[in-house]
Amino acid sequence: MCWDGGKNYGFGDAEKNWTDLHSRGAEINLESDKKSKKSVYCFYRKLLDFRKRSEAVRHGIFEDVTVGDGYFAYTMKLGEESVLVACNFDSPRKISGLPEYGFVFGNYGNERKPNGEYAPFEVAVFVKG
């Protein structure tokens, strides 16, 4: 990923680079990602913050709760804390058979239930309770 939208997208000020730069580097770069609330950078910050606060994510027991194909769902449980993560891998799909948990956050930002239609590459994090 490019660092910023400036000359050579943050990879120095040489007249000629040793490799080609991304054609959309002025648009897609770390600097602009940090400013966007819907960016991959922002989503990973949320994931890391959630991991830091969740004992179940760091030390819990993993259980695969996937019921079909094309997605992956699992729980992490420790004591009374239980976390469910659902990850759709490609095309839109309806996911069913997952336990009911409360929505925490996802990469699409819309509150949702564990079961239902998932957008391409949608990831959602839920907690029990």
Secondary structure, DSSP 8 states (H G I E B T S, - for coil): -BS-SSGGGGS---SS-SS---TTTTTSBHHHHHH-TTSHHHHHHHHHHHHHH-HHHHH-EEEE---SSSEEEEEEEETTEEEEEEEE-SS-EEE-S----EEEEESS-----SSEEE-TT-EEEEE--
